[in-house]
Amino acid sequence: MDKAQAEIGVLLTMQEPTKPMREAAASAGFYTSPGWNTKHPRLQILTVRELLDRRGIDYPSGAANVTLKKAPKAVKPSGEGEELL
């Protein structure tokens, strides 16, 4: 999470999380969403079964989602693709 500068991270696992895994996730604390003022666990552990059972990731809802960073817009170099016309 630190390397990606992410506010919320999710660990997807095939097996049930161990006690040390749950403790590590709990020690990451909470993210408080600006504007909505809602708390969300910073590190969440989901099993594949939970994901398939439609248990979702606990993150802020709404248009102002600051937990995901937008990728820069791709710019097509001038002249590219014109030979196909």
Biopython code that builds the backbone (N, CA, C, O; Angstrom):
import numpy as np
from Bio.PDB.StructureBuilder import StructureBuilder

atoms = [
    (1, "MET", "N", (0.819, -1.185, 0.000)),
    (1, "MET", "CA", (0.000, 0.000, 0.000)),
    (1, "MET", "C", (0.866, 1.253, 0.000)),
    (1, "MET", "O", (0.546, 2.238, -0.666)),
    (2, "ASP", "N", (1.966, 1.210, 0.752)),
    (2, "ASP", "CA", (2.840, 2.375, 0.805)),
    (2, "ASP", "C", (3.478, 2.650, -0.555)),
    (2, "ASP", "O", (3.522, 3.794, -1.008)),
    (3, "LYS", "N", (3.969, 1.601, -1.197)),
    (3, "LYS", "CA", (4.626, 1.756, -2.489)),
    (3, "LYS", "C", (3.672, 2.320, -3.542)),
    (3, "LYS", "O", (4.066, 3.158, -4.353)),
    (4, "ALA", "N", (2.431, 1.865, -3.530)),
    (4, "ALA", "CA", (1.432, 2.325, -4.496)),
    (4, "ALA", "C", (0.732, 3.598, -4.036)),
    (4, "ALA", "O", (-0.109, 4.142, -4.752)),
    (5, "GLN", "N", (1.077, 4.070, -2.844)),
    (5, "GLN", "CA", (0.440, 5.246, -2.240)),
    (5, "GLN", "C", (-1.075, 5.076, -2.213)),
    (5, "GLN", "O", (-1.821, 6.001, -2.537)),
    (6, "ALA", "N", (-1.523, 3.873, -1.818)),
    (6, "ALA", "CA", (-2.945, 3.555, -1.752)),
    (6, "ALA", "C", (-3.472, 3.775, -0.341)),
    (6, "ALA", "O", (-2.788, 3.480, 0.640)),
    (7, "GLU", "N", (-4.667, 4.283, -0.246)),
    (7, "GLU", "CA", (-5.305, 4.487, 1.051)),
    (7, "GLU", "C", (-5.914, 3.189, 1.574)),
    (7, "GLU", "O", (-5.955, 2.958, 2.783)),
    (8, "ILE", "N", (-6.390, 2.337, 0.651)),
    (8, "ILE", "CA", (-7.016, 1.078, 1.016)),
    (8, "ILE", "C", (-6.387, -0.039, 0.188)),
    (8, "ILE", "O", (-6.170, 0.115, -1.014)),
    (9, "GLY", "N", (-6.097, -1.162, 0.837)),
    (9, "GLY", "CA", (-5.539, -2.312, 0.138)),
    (9, "GLY", "C", (-6.351, -3.559, 0.439)),
    (9, "GLY", "O", (-6.977, -3.665, 1.494)),
    (10, "VAL", "N", (-6.338, -4.503, -0.493)),
    (10, "VAL", "CA", (-7.082, -5.752, -0.329)),
    (10, "VAL", "C", (-6.154, -6.916, -0.626)),
    (10, "VAL", "O", (-5.451, -6.924, -1.637)),
    (11, "LEU", "N", (-6.159, -7.896, 0.262)),
    (11, "LEU", "CA", (-5.421, -9.131, 0.055)),
    (11, "LEU", "C", (-6.449, -10.202, -0.259)),
    (11, "LEU", "O", (-7.316, -10.498, 0.564)),
    (12, "LEU", "N", (-6.356, -10.779, -1.440)),
    (12, "LEU", "CA", (-7.251, -11.850, -1.854)),
    (12, "LEU", "C", (-6.532, -13.169, -1.636)),
    (12, "LEU", "O", (-5.421, -13.361, -2.132)),
    (13, "THR", "N", (-7.159, -14.089, -0.892)),
    (13, "THR", "CA", (-6.519, -15.344, -0.536)),
    (13, "THR", "C", (-7.436, -16.534, -0.816)),
    (13, "THR", "O", (-8.661, -16.416, -0.772)),
    (14, "MET", "N", (-6.826, -17.668, -1.102)),
    (14, "MET", "CA", (-7.595, -18.892, -1.338)),
    (14, "MET", "C", (-8.028, -19.528, -0.012)),
    (14, "MET", "O", (-9.081, -20.162, 0.057)),
    (15, "GLN", "N", (-7.227, -19.360, 1.027)),
    (15, "GLN", "CA", (-7.490, -19.972, 2.339)),
    (15, "GLN", "C", (-8.010, -18.922, 3.308)),
    (15, "GLN", "O", (-7.864, -17.720, 3.086)),
    (16, "GLU", "N", (-8.618, -19.399, 4.387)),
    (16, "GLU", "CA", (-9.040, -18.493, 5.451)),
    (16, "GLU", "C", (-7.797, -17.789, 6.020)),
    (16, "GLU", "O", (-6.748, -18.416, 6.169)),
    (17, "PRO", "N", (-7.908, -16.506, 6.334)),
    (17, "PRO", "CA", (-6.741, -15.799, 6.877)),
    (17, "PRO", "C", (-6.374, -16.334, 8.261)),
    (17, "PRO", "O", (-7.236, -16.732, 9.044)),
    (18, "THR", "N", (-5.083, -16.330, 8.535)),
    (18, "THR", "CA", (-4.592, -16.769, 9.834)),
    (18, "THR", "C", (-4.776, -15.645, 10.856)),
    (18, "THR", "O", (-5.063, -14.504, 10.495)),
    (19, "LYS", "N", (-4.608, -15.981, 12.111)),
    (19, "LYS", "CA", (-4.726, -14.971, 13.162)),
    (19, "LYS", "C", (-3.698, -13.847, 12.966)),
    (19, "LYS", "O", (-4.062, -12.677, 13.085)),
    (20, "PRO", "N", (-2.409, -14.162, 12.666)),
    (20, "PRO", "CA", (-1.453, -13.072, 12.423)),
    (20, "PRO", "C", (-1.844, -12.199, 11.221)),
    (20, "PRO", "O", (-1.595, -10.993, 11.224)),
    (21, "MET", "N", (-2.451, -12.805, 10.201)),
    (21, "MET", "CA", (-2.899, -12.009, 9.048)),
    (21, "MET", "C", (-4.002, -11.036, 9.475)),
    (21, "MET", "O", (-3.980, -9.863, 9.101)),
    (22, "ARG", "N", (-4.958, -11.525, 10.254)),
    (22, "ARG", "CA", (-6.054, -10.658, 10.730)),
    (22, "ARG", "C", (-5.510, -9.558, 11.636)),
    (22, "ARG", "O", (-5.969, -8.417, 11.580)),
    (23, "GLU", "N", (-4.535, -9.901, 12.467)),
    (23, "GLU", "CA", (-3.933, -8.905, 13.364)),
    (23, "GLU", "C", (-3.208, -7.824, 12.564)),
    (23, "GLU", "O", (-3.306, -6.639, 12.883)),
    (24, "ALA", "N", (-2.479, -8.236, 11.524)),
    (24, "ALA", "CA", (-1.765, -7.269, 10.680)),
    (24, "ALA", "C", (-2.750, -6.352, 9.973)),
    (24, "ALA", "O", (-2.518, -5.146, 9.876)),
    (25, "ALA", "N", (-3.837, -6.910, 9.482)),
    (25, "ALA", "CA", (-4.852, -6.087, 8.806)),
    (25, "ALA", "C", (-5.471, -5.097, 9.789)),
    (25, "ALA", "O", (-5.669, -3.929, 9.455)),
    (26, "ALA", "N", (-5.775, -5.558, 10.988)),
    (26, "ALA", "CA", (-6.378, -4.683, 11.998)),
    (26, "ALA", "C", (-5.421, -3.566, 12.407)),
    (26, "ALA", "O", (-5.852, -2.448, 12.688)),
    (27, "SER", "N", (-4.123, -3.869, 12.441)),
    (27, "SER", "CA", (-3.146, -2.855, 12.865)),
    (27, "SER", "C", (-2.948, -1.752, 11.821)),
    (27, "SER", "O", (-2.365, -0.712, 12.124)),
    (28, "ALA", "N", (-3.426, -1.972, 10.601)),
    (28, "ALA", "CA", (-3.305, -0.944, 9.557)),
    (28, "ALA", "C", (-4.241, 0.228, 9.805)),
    (28, "ALA", "O", (-4.061, 1.296, 9.219)),
    (29, "GLY", "N", (-5.243, 0.043, 10.669)),
    (29, "GLY", "CA", (-6.129, 1.140, 11.021)),
    (29, "GLY", "C", (-7.233, 1.355, 10.000)),
    (29, "GLY", "O", (-7.584, 0.459, 9.233)),
    (30, "PHE", "N", (-7.770, 2.573, 10.012)),
    (30, "PHE", "CA", (-8.908, 2.911, 9.166)),
    (30, "PHE", "C", (-8.611, 4.115, 8.288)),
    (30, "PHE", "O", (-7.809, 4.980, 8.640)),
    (31, "TYR", "N", (-9.266, 4.154, 7.151)),
    (31, "TYR", "CA", (-9.238, 5.301, 6.246)),
    (31, "TYR", "C", (-10.554, 6.043, 6.449)),
    (31, "TYR", "O", (-11.623, 5.435, 6.396)),
    (32, "THR", "N", (-10.485, 7.343, 6.679)),
    (32, "THR", "CA", (-11.685, 8.155, 6.809)),
    (32, "THR", "C", (-11.875, 8.930, 5.525)),
    (32, "THR", "O", (-11.020, 9.715, 5.116)),
    (33, "SER", "N", (-13.009, 8.696, 4.898)),
    (33, "SER", "CA", (-13.311, 9.312, 3.613)),
    (33, "SER", "C", (-13.635, 10.792, 3.783)),
    (33, "SER", "O", (-14.532, 11.139, 4.552)),
    (34, "PRO", "N", (-12.911, 11.682, 3.071)),
    (34, "PRO", "CA", (-13.243, 13.100, 3.148)),
    (34, "PRO", "C", (-14.594, 13.343, 2.470)),
    (34, "PRO", "O", (-14.919, 12.722, 1.458)),
    (35, "GLY", "N", (-15.352, 14.237, 3.036)),
    (35, "GLY", "CA", (-16.662, 14.540, 2.463)),
    (35, "GLY", "C", (-17.741, 13.645, 3.018)),
    (35, "GLY", "O", (-18.754, 14.138, 3.514)),
    (36, "TRP", "N", (-17.549, 12.324, 2.950)),
    (36, "TRP", "CA", (-18.549, 11.378, 3.464)),
    (36, "TRP", "C", (-18.337, 11.125, 4.953)),
    (36, "TRP", "O", (-19.274, 10.760, 5.662)),
    (37, "ASN", "N", (-17.112, 11.317, 5.426)),
    (37, "ASN", "CA", (-16.736, 11.097, 6.822)),
    (37, "ASN", "C", (-17.110, 9.681, 7.290)),
    (37, "ASN", "O", (-17.633, 9.495, 8.388)),
    (38, "THR", "N", (-16.832, 8.696, 6.435)),
    (38, "THR", "CA", (-17.075, 7.298, 6.780)),
    (38, "THR", "C", (-15.739, 6.593, 6.953)),
    (38, "THR", "O", (-14.759, 6.942, 6.294)),
    (39, "LYS", "N", (-15.695, 5.596, 7.842)),
    (39, "LYS", "CA", (-14.468, 4.854, 8.109)),
    (39, "LYS", "C", (-14.489, 3.525, 7.368)),
    (39, "LYS", "O", (-15.519, 2.858, 7.277)),
    (40, "HIS", "N", (-13.313, 3.153, 6.838)),
    (40, "HIS", "CA", (-13.148, 1.909, 6.095)),
    (40, "HIS", "C", (-11.802, 1.299, 6.476)),
    (40, "HIS", "O", (-10.806, 2.017, 6.565)),
    (41, "PRO", "N", (-11.757, -0.023, 6.704)),
    (41, "PRO", "CA", (-10.476, -0.651, 7.047)),
    (41, "PRO", "C", (-9.438, -0.405, 5.947)),
    (41, "PRO", "O", (-9.723, -0.593, 4.765)),
    (42, "ARG", "N", (-8.236, 0.016, 6.346)),
    (42, "ARG", "CA", (-7.191, 0.304, 5.361)),
    (42, "ARG", "C", (-6.684, -0.953, 4.674)),
    (42, "ARG", "O", (-6.354, -0.916, 3.489)),
    (43, "LEU", "N", (-6.617, -2.068, 5.398)),
    (43, "LEU", "CA", (-6.171, -3.331, 4.820)),
    (43, "LEU", "C", (-7.270, -4.359, 5.044)),
    (43, "LEU", "O", (-7.630, -4.660, 6.182)),
    (44, "GLN", "N", (-7.797, -4.892, 3.952)),
    (44, "GLN", "CA", (-8.895, -5.842, 4.028)),
    (44, "GLN", "C", (-8.452, -7.175, 3.437)),
    (44, "GLN", "O", (-7.730, -7.225, 2.441)),
    (45, "ILE", "N", (-8.900, -8.253, 4.074)),
    (45, "ILE", "CA", (-8.579, -9.596, 3.600)),
    (45, "ILE", "C", (-9.879, -10.249, 3.155)),
    (45, "ILE", "O", (-10.835, -10.339, 3.926)),
    (46, "LEU", "N", (-9.909, -10.697, 1.924)),
    (46, "LEU", "CA", (-11.068, -11.407, 1.386)),
    (46, "LEU", "C", (-10.615, -12.754, 0.849)),
    (46, "LEU", "O", (-9.557, -12.864, 0.229)),
    (47, "THR", "N", (-11.428, -13.782, 1.094)),
    (47, "THR", "CA", (-11.143, -15.069, 0.481)),
    (47, "THR", "C", (-11.827, -15.096, -0.882)),
    (47, "THR", "O", (-12.741, -14.315, -1.145)),
    (48, "VAL", "N", (-11.380, -15.989, -1.730)),
    (48, "VAL", "CA", (-12.013, -16.143, -3.040)),
    (48, "VAL", "C", (-13.480, -16.511, -2.837)),
    (48, "VAL", "O", (-14.345, -16.024, -3.565)),
    (49, "ARG", "N", (-13.767, -17.361, -1.859)),
    (49, "ARG", "CA", (-15.151, -17.746, -1.573)),
    (49, "ARG", "C", (-16.000, -16.513, -1.243)),
    (49, "ARG", "O", (-17.110, -16.368, -1.756)),
    (50, "GLU", "N", (-15.484, -15.639, -0.397)),
    (50, "GLU", "CA", (-16.223, -14.418, -0.049)),
    (50, "GLU", "C", (-16.461, -13.552, -1.283)),
    (50, "GLU", "O", (-17.537, -12.980, -1.455)),
    (51, "LEU", "N", (-15.462, -13.465, -2.122)),
    (51, "LEU", "CA", (-15.593, -12.676, -3.335)),
    (51, "LEU", "C", (-16.675, -13.270, -4.246)),
    (51, "LEU", "O", (-17.498, -12.541, -4.799)),
    (52, "LEU", "N", (-16.665, -14.599, -4.395)),
    (52, "LEU", "CA", (-17.678, -15.262, -5.212)),
    (52, "LEU", "C", (-19.072, -15.170, -4.589)),
    (52, "LEU", "O", (-20.079, -15.200, -5.298)),
    (53, "ASP", "N", (-19.123, -15.058, -3.253)),
    (53, "ASP", "CA", (-20.397, -14.877, -2.559)),
    (53, "ASP", "C", (-20.853, -13.422, -2.572)),
    (53, "ASP", "O", (-21.815, -13.046, -1.902)),
    (54, "ARG", "N", (-20.137, -12.615, -3.353)),
    (54, "ARG", "CA", (-20.459, -11.198, -3.569)),
    (54, "ARG", "C", (-20.246, -10.324, -2.341)),
    (54, "ARG", "O", (-20.903, -9.296, -2.178)),
    (55, "ARG", "N", (-19.326, -10.738, -1.484)),
    (55, "ARG", "CA", (-18.933, -9.835, -0.409)),
    (55, "ARG", "C", (-17.954, -8.860, -1.036)),
    (55, "ARG", "O", (-16.926, -9.264, -1.578)),
    (56, "GLY", "N", (-18.264, -7.617, -0.964)),
    (56, "GLY", "CA", (-17.438, -6.635, -1.641)),
    (56, "GLY", "C", (-16.376, -6.017, -0.764)),
    (56, "GLY", "O", (-16.273, -6.307, 0.428)),
    (57, "ILE", "N", (-15.606, -5.177, -1.368)),
    (57, "ILE", "CA", (-14.572, -4.411, -0.675)),
    (57, "ILE", "C", (-15.250, -3.221, -0.015)),
    (57, "ILE", "O", (-16.092, -2.563, -0.626)),
    (58, "ASP", "N", (-14.887, -2.948, 1.222)),
    (58, "ASP", "CA", (-15.445, -1.821, 1.959)),
    (58, "ASP", "C", (-14.651, -0.566, 1.597)),
    (58, "ASP", "O", (-13.558, -0.342, 2.117)),
    (59, "TYR", "N", (-15.209, 0.242, 0.706)),
    (59, "TYR", "CA", (-14.556, 1.485, 0.317)),
    (59, "TYR", "C", (-15.611, 2.568, 0.137)),
    (59, "TYR", "O", (-16.794, 2.252, 0.015)),
    (60, "PRO", "N", (-15.211, 3.843, 0.117)),
    (60, "PRO", "CA", (-16.187, 4.928, -0.004)),
    (60, "PRO", "C", (-16.966, 4.835, -1.307)),
    (60, "PRO", "O", (-16.402, 4.569, -2.369)),
    (61, "SER", "N", (-18.251, 5.055, -1.209)),
    (61, "SER", "CA", (-19.069, 5.065, -2.421)),
    (61, "SER", "C", (-19.293, 6.506, -2.858)),
    (61, "SER", "O", (-19.026, 7.445, -2.108)),
    (62, "GLY", "N", (-19.783, 6.667, -4.070)),
    (62, "GLY", "CA", (-20.068, 8.005, -4.564)),
    (62, "GLY", "C", (-19.098, 8.453, -5.632)),
    (62, "GLY", "O", (-18.144, 7.749, -5.961)),
    (63, "ALA", "N", (-19.348, 9.610, -6.159)),
    (63, "ALA", "CA", (-18.565, 10.133, -7.281)),
    (63, "ALA", "C", (-17.161, 10.562, -6.876)),
    (63, "ALA", "O", (-16.253, 10.559, -7.707)),
    (64, "ALA", "N", (-16.970, 10.928, -5.627)),
    (64, "ALA", "CA", (-15.670, 11.450, -5.197)),
    (64, "ALA", "C", (-14.812, 10.352, -4.585)),
    (64, "ALA", "O", (-14.396, 10.472, -3.432)),
    (65, "ASN", "N", (-14.538, 9.283, -5.330)),
    (65, "ASN", "CA", (-13.723, 8.181, -4.837)),
    (65, "ASN", "C", (-12.248, 8.533, -4.997)),
    (65, "ASN", "O", (-11.731, 8.584, -6.113)),
    (66, "VAL", "N", (-11.581, 8.774, -3.880)),
    (66, "VAL", "CA", (-10.170, 9.164, -3.927)),
    (66, "VAL", "C", (-9.248, 7.981, -3.651)),
    (66, "VAL", "O", (-8.034, 8.155, -3.557)),
    (67, "THR", "N", (-9.814, 6.772, -3.521)),
    (67, "THR", "CA", (-8.962, 5.617, -3.227)),
    (67, "THR", "C", (-8.328, 5.051, -4.484)),
    (67, "THR", "O", (-7.353, 4.305, -4.389)),
    (68, "LEU", "N", (-8.845, 5.378, -5.648)),
    (68, "LEU", "CA", (-8.285, 4.902, -6.908)),
    (68, "LEU", "C", (-7.677, 6.071, -7.659)),
    (68, "LEU", "O", (-8.298, 7.128, -7.778)),
    (69, "LYS", "N", (-6.490, 5.892, -8.156)),
    (69, "LYS", "CA", (-5.844, 6.949, -8.923)),
    (69, "LYS", "C", (-6.112, 6.713, -10.399)),
    (69, "LYS", "O", (-6.003, 5.587, -10.885)),
    (70, "LYS", "N", (-6.465, 7.785, -11.117)),
    (70, "LYS", "CA", (-6.721, 7.671, -12.546)),
    (70, "LYS", "C", (-5.409, 7.555, -13.308)),
    (70, "LYS", "O", (-4.419, 8.212, -12.985)),
    (71, "ALA", "N", (-5.428, 6.717, -14.314)),
    (71, "ALA", "CA", (-4.266, 6.600, -15.185)),
    (71, "ALA", "C", (-4.210, 7.824, -16.087)),
    (71, "ALA", "O", (-5.251, 8.384, -16.429)),
    (72, "PRO", "N", (-3.010, 8.248, -16.478)),
    (72, "PRO", "CA", (-2.933, 9.395, -17.388)),
    (72, "PRO", "C", (-3.574, 9.052, -18.729)),
    (72, "PRO", "O", (-3.521, 7.910, -19.188)),
    (73, "LYS", "N", (-4.171, 10.050, -19.336)),
    (73, "LYS", "CA", (-4.824, 9.862, -20.626)),
    (73, "LYS", "C", (-3.769, 9.599, -21.701)),
    (73, "LYS", "O", (-2.764, 10.304, -21.792)),
    (74, "ALA", "N", (-4.018, 8.577, -22.505)),
    (74, "ALA", "CA", (-3.089, 8.238, -23.587)),
    (74, "ALA", "C", (-3.221, 9.271, -24.700)),
    (74, "ALA", "O", (-4.326, 9.689, -25.049)),
    (75, "VAL", "N", (-2.104, 9.667, -25.240)),
    (75, "VAL", "CA", (-2.084, 10.633, -26.336)),
    (75, "VAL", "C", (-1.546, 9.922, -27.573)),
    (75, "VAL", "O", (-0.442, 9.377, -27.556)),
    (76, "LYS", "N", (-2.332, 9.932, -28.640)),
    (76, "LYS", "CA", (-1.908, 9.279, -29.881)),
    (76, "LYS", "C", (-0.945, 10.220, -30.610)),
    (76, "LYS", "O", (-1.270, 11.382, -30.853)),
    (77, "PRO", "N", (0.228, 9.716, -30.953)),
    (77, "PRO", "CA", (1.165, 10.551, -31.689)),
    (77, "PRO", "C", (0.558, 10.973, -33.039)),
    (77, "PRO", "O", (-0.163, 10.201, -33.671)),
    (78, "SER", "N", (0.851, 12.179, -33.460)),
    (78, "SER", "CA", (0.291, 12.672, -34.712)),
    (78, "SER", "C", (0.751, 11.800, -35.886)),
    (78, "SER", "O", (1.913, 11.399, -35.953)),
    (79, "GLY", "N", (-0.163, 11.517, -36.798)),
    (79, "GLY", "CA", (0.156, 10.711, -37.968)),
    (79, "GLY", "C", (-0.038, 9.221, -37.761)),
    (79, "GLY", "O", (-0.040, 8.455, -38.725)),
    (80, "GLU", "N", (-0.205, 8.795, -36.489)),
    (80, "GLU", "CA", (-0.363, 7.366, -36.230)),
    (80, "GLU", "C", (-1.751, 6.912, -36.653)),
    (80, "GLU", "O", (-2.746, 7.548, -36.307)),
    (81, "GLY", "N", (-1.820, 5.840, -37.383)),
    (81, "GLY", "CA", (-3.086, 5.266, -37.804)),
    (81, "GLY", "C", (-3.674, 5.868, -39.062)),
    (81, "GLY", "O", (-4.694, 5.383, -39.553)),
    (82, "GLU", "N", (-3.068, 6.901, -39.591)),
    (82, "GLU", "CA", (-3.627, 7.562, -40.771)),
    (82, "GLU", "C", (-3.462, 6.722, -42.033)),
    (82, "GLU", "O", (-4.215, 6.898, -42.991)),
    (83, "GLU", "N", (-2.484, 5.807, -42.047)),
    (83, "GLU", "CA", (-2.262, 4.994, -43.236)),
    (83, "GLU", "C", (-3.421, 4.015, -43.473)),
    (83, "GLU", "O", (-3.564, 3.479, -44.572)),
    (84, "LEU", "N", (-4.239, 3.784, -42.454)),
    (84, "LEU", "CA", (-5.375, 2.882, -42.602)),
    (84, "LEU", "C", (-6.565, 3.567, -43.289)),
    (84, "LEU", "O", (-7.481, 2.887, -43.752)),
    (85, "LEU", "N", (-6.561, 4.850, -43.356)),
    (85, "LEU", "CA", (-7.698, 5.565, -43.941)),
    (85, "LEU", "C", (-7.571, 5.618, -45.396)),
    (85, "LEU", "O", (-8.433, 6.180, -46.072)),
]
sb = StructureBuilder()
sb.init_structure("model")
sb.init_model(0)
sb.init_chain("A")
sb.init_seg("    ")
for serial, (resi, resn, name, xyz) in enumerate(atoms, 1):
    if name == "N":
        sb.init_residue(resn, " ", resi, " ")
    sb.init_atom(name, np.array(xyz, "f"), 0.0, 1.0, " ", f" {name:<3s}", serial, name[0])
structure = sb.get_structure()
